[in-house]
């Protein structure tokens, strides 16, 4: 049986579903979004996006590369929606995969718009998600698989965490495979070192919002792992659709909130200094 169809919150205007946590005092809308899509004229694009964000007083980080866009932004809801409507007038960004949550105050200290070789660094240029995604499993289907202890073909399901050690330590799926990665560029070698452990299982790669497991799932398939899926929308989308089921702890995020729980509630009151760098968020 195929996993459920993808329903990206991508069109300008209202999102497909409101975030789980906003008790009335959360005034700042936080979004994480990315898309693998061929981009050119990057300097011109960078300047236009920077001007559009500055005009709306939006803070955060936008990464641009020839392979696509990756962004982490926060501001009041009207400003965010207005910026997304502007951005998605460009057909290349119409299908952005957007996750959202709320905070009481601004979690970012500045605005950065950067051009990078990759929007998530793997150092394997042959891995091109824009040319074709690996199969994805949606949150509801994954929860059902985990509830029943197997996929719909009867194979055991193994969750593979593609994030860094400090992120995993904040929270992860129960019994998830954790290769103690210090950075995502270590993932390809870890696959080769542990490939035999994955045989005979359905592997579901996952990360915070979906961008790392886009590349991870493609690499796993090219490494000869037969049954591989990526968790569509990552942990944040899973929290939005399924809450805490089969997950222990919280999801680390790369801003002053430090983490969000399964209701997308921030871990800490914002205002303390943070050594998080949104440019590493994936």
C-alpha positions, 0 to 999 in steps of 0.5 A: 500500500502506498503512503498517504498523499502529500498535502503541502501547505504551499498555496498563498493565503491560509495554511492547510492547518493552524499550528497546535499551540497558540494560547492567545499570547503568542504573537509571533508567527515562526515559519520554516520552509524549503523547496528543492528547485533549480534557481538562477540569477541568485544575486538578483534573487537574494537582493529582492528577497532581502528587500521584501523581508526588510520592508516587512520587518521580518527577521531570520535566515534565508539560504539560496543555492542553485538547488533551491531555497531554505528559510527560517523566519519570524514576524507578526502573522500579517507580515509573514503572510504578506511576504509569502504571498509576494514570494509565491508569485514566483512559480518556483516557490509556489510549492514551498513546504511550510511549517509554522509555530508561534512564540511570544516574542521574536526568536531571531536577532537579525535578518540574513539572506545568503547564497550557499553552494547547497541549502543543506550541505551534504558534499554529494553533488550528485544527490539532486532532490529537484530531479526527483524525490525519494518516496515519502510517508505522511505522518498519519501513515507513519503513526499507523505503521508504528502502532502496528509495528510494521509497514503495510507489507509486513516489514519491520519499520526502523526510524533513522534520525539524520540530525546532529547529536545535540538535536537527537539528545533533545528528543527523537522517535522511540528506538530510532537509529542514531549514528551520533552524527556531528554534522550532516556531511558525516551521513553518507559514510555512516550509511556505508558503515551501517548498511547491513543493519538496515537490510530487511527493514523499511527505513524512514529517515527523518529530521526537523522539517524534512530537508535533510531526509530529502537528501538522506533518503535519496542517498540511502536508495542509491546505496542499495537500501531497498525500502526507504521513505522520508518522513514528509514534513519532518518532526514538525509536521508529525507533531502537527498531525499526530502529537507525541505518539511514539516520540520522546522529548521535544524537537530542537529548533535553531533559534532562541526557543531552543525547542518545541514540544509536541504541541509546538509550544516553545521550550523557553521564554524568549529573551535569553541569549542563544548560541543557535545559528539558523544557518545550520537548521535543516 
